[in-house]
Amino acid sequence: MLLVKYIVIMLLCFVIISLFSGLYFLVKDKGQSNRTVNALTIRIGLSVVAIIIVLIAGATGILEMNPDPMTGQPTTASSGDVPQEDTQTPEESIFNSGGRRRVEEGS
């Protein structure tokens, strides 16, 4: 898991280096060579590789995804489909439900 994070960080650093080299070639060459286009093509390729690595690592479970913002529950069921007991206070449940109040029967 940590190795994947280091790989993605290194790829993003190379993206930044490629971006600034493209800027340097743009200013220095004044449009006379293809070095700017080559640097930006490398930047796009590295970005696509980083996105693919993150998607594959998330799909295989190497990287843990953030919880769903609407329910507050993890996006993958780690404990199976067993429902958990609701131990939240009313204030916590309002906070975790995105500010929507739940109307309960008989109240």
Salt bridges, closest charged atoms under 4 A:
ASP29 OD1 - ARG35 NH2 2.82
ASP86 OD2 - ARG102 NH2 3.90
